[in-house]
Amino acid sequence: MKYRQIGKQIIVYIITLEARLVLRKYKPKIIAVTGSAGKTSTKDAIAVVLGSGFNVRKSEKSYNSELGVPLTVLGCSSGWLNPIVWFKNILVGAKLILFRTKYPEWLILEMGVERPEDMSKLVSWAKPHISVVTTLSEVQSHVEFFSSPELLIKEKAKILKNLEIMDFAVLNKDNSLVYDLKDKTKAKIITYGFEEGADLVASNYRIVFRLNGKGESVPEGVTFKVDCEGSSVPIRLFNIFGRQYAYSALAAIAVGKIVGFNLVDMSEALYLYESPPGRFKILEGVKNSFIIDDTYNSSPSALRMALETLGDIEKRRKVVVLGDMMELGKYTIEAHKAMAEYVINAGVSIVFTVGPRSKFITESLRERGFEENNIFEFSTSDEAKKKVEDIIREGDVVLVKGSQFMRMEKIVEEIMAEPEKKEKLLVRQEKEWLEK
């Protein structure tokens, strides 16, 4: 293990050095995205909008770490434990440095924070021209490595630190912790949200339904209106739903406005936007149910938004399958117990929990009088998946969510109507994950 860690440090050093040299040579514009939730969906939405007019590259999957960000700059994928792949990645970087080649005009980099100084290190060499902050919460993942949530927020806020007066900070006005960062930068501020007073204001949000082949109403996507500087345009997003995706689209439109795009063109570009696997993806389930596959990861703020969106769905029995939220440190019990309120407010009928931490959700549900017979607790996703399939009945909507360590996608595979399409539809289908 010690030698593996040393090897990782050497690789990080080499590819980061190469990435710095590549940025110095090609001078692309950089958009950096951070937040407690919604980083990946926002990064993807920005890529769709800017990709309609520029040569862009975005972070693949959630390449947002000291390893992922330089890999994105080089245009490479993780080599996992394969030294040959890492050697090839280093050669790619060397080729970019030694020879002139076509390189993206814009890089859209997701930047995450796990430990103190993570953001400082990233922005010290990958200096953003536009920084986007999606949402922040008092208790968020990775807080276990900080002495307080405030220090984690302070570290994420460093994404604004090196912005110049001609640069831009794009902030979610509806989130007070994000909006308060407006005083932490000398850059120009552009805000977005549903509340009046933002530069881009969304309204008339609703879930759009369609009839399937059996004449049943199933979610097709969401629609809402965006107002900006006296102009208004309708936005429609297909095959996803949830207010969080409206926020992602708003952030993308804000970035598009900065670079000179008009609202109509951006609205049309967003027709192509779809959520990646494991991020609030709508899938058909067994017994004519449908699944909300949100299995990529979980945090208190992300789970809260998922449950609030579930509450928007009417006239269906609601089932939730919730795995542990990891890396919460001393806030683990408190954060899980707090989710019980959102489960109840969403009108959930059946609750499954997976893992020792998520049992604090059901403990709080019992304290609030939730029906004992409708609570099921399991240690692992493998143990839970057959029982979930047995309990589901026709017409149910099933939300599946948990931190990636919990491997909740195994449950989705068990209850999806077309498991033969799992490689395309589900997260973590790479060989390296399947062998874990």
N, C-alpha and C positions, 0 to 999 in steps of 0.2 A: 504493500500500500504506500509506503514511504517513497519507493522508487517511482511509482505511478504518479504521485503528487509532484515529484521533482520533474518528471517528464512533462506533465501538464504545464508547469511553470515555464519550462524552456520553450514549449510550443507557443504559449501565450506571448512570451517575450518576442519571439521571432515574427509571428504573424502580426502582432501589434506594430512592430517596427516597420514591417513591410506596408501595413495599412497606412501608417503615417506618411511614408514616402509616396505612396500612391495618391493620397489626398493632396500632398504638396505638388505633385506633378500635374494632375488632371484638374484640380481645383473645382470639384463639383459643389453645387449648393447642397446644404445639409438641412433636413428637417428632422428634428428629434422629438420623440413622443414618449411621455412617461405618465404614471398615474397608478392608483391602487387597483383599478379595473379598467377594461376597455382599451388597453394599449394596442393590442393586436388588431382588433376590429377597426380602430381608428387609423392605424397605420395602413391597413388594407384599403380603407375607403379613400384615404389621401392618394394612395398609389393609383386607384381607379380614376380619380379626378385628374390628377396631374399627368397620368399616362395617356390621356386623350390629346395632349399637346406637346409632351416632352418625352425624352428618353429617360426613364426612371428605373431605379432599382430599390426594392424594399427588403427589409429584414425578412428572411424566410421563417415560417413557423414563429417561434418566440426567441429568435436569436437576439437577446437583449443584454447579454452579460459581457464580461471582459474577454470572453472567447467568441461569443456570438456576433458582437459588433464588428470586430476586425474581419471575421469571416464574411460578413455581408459586404464590407468595403472591397474585399478581394473577389467576391462573387463565388465563394466556395461553400461546401457543406461540411458538417462535422465528420471527422474521421472516427469518432467514438474511440475504440481501443485498437484501431487498425493503424499501425505506424506507416504502412505504405500509402494510405489515403492522406495522412498528414504530410508525408514527404511530397506528394503530388500537389497538395495545397500550397506548400512553401514554394514549389516550382512555379505555380500559377502567379504567386505574388512577385517572384523574381522576374518573370516574363513581363508583367505589367510595368515594372520599374525600368527594365532595360530596353524595352521596345515600345514604340508608340502604337496604341490600338484604340479602337472606339470605346469610349467610356461613358457611363450615364451622366446626364446633365444634373440630375437630382438624385440624392440618396435619401431614403426615408428610413430612419434608424429608430427602432424601438430600444429604449434604454431603461433597464430595470435596476433596482437597488436591492441587494441582499445584505450587505455589510457596510459599516461606516467607510466612507471615502470612495465607494463604488462609483457614484455619479461624478465626483471630482476627477477621478482618473479618466473616465470616458470623455467628458467635455474638455479635458485639458488637451486632447489631441484631435478629437472629432468635434470641432467647434460648430455649433448649429447657427444657421441663419434665421431659422424659424423654430421655436420651441412650442410644443403643444402639451398642455397638462390636462388630462381627461377628468379624473376625479381623485379625491383624497378622502381618507376616513380616519377616525380616531384610532381604530384598531384594524390593522391590515397585515397581510402576510409578510414574512421576514422581520416582523417587529421583535422576534426573539433575540436578534443579534444587536438590538439597540436598548439602551437603558430606559427609553420612553418612546411612545408613538411620535411625540413632537420632534425628537431627534431624527427619526426616520423621515418625517415630512420635510424637515430642514435639509436633509441630504438630497431628497428628490428635487427640492426647490433649486438646487444648484444647477439644474438644467437651464435656468434663466441667467446664471451668474455671468457668463461671458458674452451675452448678447450686447451688441453695439446699438447706438441710438437709431441706426437705420435698419436694424433687425426687427423681428416681430415675436411677440409672445401671444399665443392663442390660448385663452383661458375659458373654462366652463364657469359661467356666471352663476349657475344654479347651485354650485357647490361652494359653500362659503370658505372652506379651507383653500380651495383653488383660487377663488376670486381675491382672497386676501394677499395673494402673491403679487398682485399688480404693483405693489409698492416695493417689490424686491428687484426690480429691473429698470434699466433706463431705456429699454426697447419700446417700440410702439405696441400698444395693447389692442387686441381684437377679442371680443367676448362673444359667446354663443350660449343659447339655452332656451328654455320655455318661458322664463320670466321676462317681463317687460324691462326694458332698459339695456338689454344686450344688443350688440351690434347686429347679430343675426338671431332672429326670434322664430322659434317653431311654434306652430299651433295646429289645432284640428287633427291631432294624432288619433289614429284608430287602426285596429287590426282588420285586415281585409280577408274575407273567407271566400272559398269557392266550393262547388259541388264536385265530389269525386265520382268515379264510375258507378258507385253504388247509390248515388244521390245524397250522400252525407256531406255535411258542411265541415270543411277542414281549413286551417289557416293557410293563406297564400302569401302573406307578407304584411307590410304596414304602409300607410300613406300619411303624409302630413304636409303642411304648408310652411314655407320659409319666407320671411319678410326681411329685406335688407335695403336700407337707404331709399325707401319709398317704392321699391320693386318687390314683387311677390311671385313665387313659383311653387308648383306642387312637386313633391318628391314621392316616388314610389319605390320601395325596396321589396324584391321578390324572395320567396323561400326562407325568409327570416322574420322574426317579429320580436318585439321588445323595445321599450323606450330607449334602452341603452344604444341601440343601433341608430336611432334618430340622432342621438348625441354624436355618434361617430360620423354620421353623414354631415352634421352641422360643422364639426371641426374640419372636415375635408373641404366643405364649401368655403369656410373661412380662409383656409390656405389657398384655395383657388382664387378667391378675391384678391389676395395679396399679390399673386403673380399675374393678375389681369384677366382672368376668365370671367365670362358672364354667367348669370344664374341659369339661363335656359340650357346652355351647353353642359353645365355641370349637372343639371337635373337629368339630362339624357345620358350622360356618362354613368351616373349612378344606377341606371337600369342594369348595368353589368356587375354591380357589386353583389357579392354573396358572402355569407359567413363561411369561414374555413371549418373543417371537421372538428367536432367537439366544442363548438362555440355557439350555443343556442341554435343548433341545427334542427330543423323539423324533419323527422323521419317517420315513415309508416311503420306501425308496430303490429305484433300478432293480434289476432282476434279483432281486427279493424280498429285498433287503438292508434293513437299517434304519440310519438316520443319527442320530447324536447331534450336533445342531446347536448348537454353543457358540461361534458366530462373532461375538458382539457385541464382545468384547474379550478380552484375555489378559494375564496377569501370572504370575510364578512360582508364587504360592500358588494361583491359580485353576487353572492348568494341572496342578499337582500333584494337586489334588483331583479334577479331571476324569479324570486317568489312574488314580488310585486307585479311582474309581468304575468305570471301564472294567474294571479288574481283577476286580471283583465278578461280572462276566458270564462264564458258563462255556459250554463246548461250542459256541463260535462262533469263526470266524477273525476276528481284530481288525485293523483298518486305521486308522492315524492320519494325518491331514493337518494339519500344524502350521505356522502362519505365524509370522513374527517377533513377539516381544514387544518393544514399543517403550518408550522413555523410561526405560531402565535405566542410561544413562550408562556409567560405568566398570565397572559390574557386568554388562554385556551378555554378554560371553563366558562368564564364570563361571556366570551364571544359566541360560543356554541349555545349556551342557554338563551342568549338574546334572540336567536333565530326562531325560537318557538312562537313568539308573537307574530312574526311574519308568516309562518306556516299556517297559523290559525286565521289570520286576516286574509290569506289567499283562498280560504275555503277548502283546504285540503281534507280529504276523507281518509286516506291510507298513508301511513308514514313508515318507510324503511330506513334504518340507519346502518351504516357500515363502518366499523372501526371503534376503538375505545373512546375516542374523543367525541364523536357524534352522539354517543349515548347521553351526553349532557343535554342534547336537544330534546330527546324523548323524556328525560328526567323532568325538564321544565314543562313539557307538554302535559305530563301526568299531574304536575302541580297545578296546572291551569284547567284540569278537568277533561282533557282529551280522552276519547274512548280507548280504554286499555286494549280491547280486542283488535283495534285497528293499528296497533304499533308492533313492528317487527324489528328485532335487533340481530345483527350478524357481525362477525369479526372481520370477514373478508368478502370481496366482491364475488369470488368463486362460490362461497357458501350461500350468498344471497340470491344469486341469479335465478335458480330454479323456482324458488318461492315467489319471487317477483313475477315470473311468468305465470305461475299458478293463480295468483291473486288477480291479475289483470283481467278485465272483462271488456266486452264490446263497447266502443265509444270512449274509453278512458283516455285522459291525457296524462302522460307520465313524464315528470321532470327527473332527470338523472344528473347529479352533479357531485363533485368531490375533488379534492386535490389529486394531482397526477399520481402521487405515490399509491393512492388507493385503487388505481386501475379500474375505474368505474365503467370504462368503455367495454369491459367484459360483460357487464350486465346489459348494456345496449345491444351488443352482439346477440345475446340470448333472446331478447324480446323484439328485435327488429324483424320486419316482414320479409326482408331480402338479405339474409346474412351472407349470401354469396357475393354481395357488393361491398362487403366490409372494408376491403382495402381502399376503396374509393371514398366511402362515406364516413369511416371512423378514424379517430385520432390514434396515434401510436401503433400503427400497423407495420412499422419497420422491423426488420429481422432482429435488430438489437433489442428492441422493446419486447418482442414476442418471446424471446429467449430468457427474459428476466423472470 
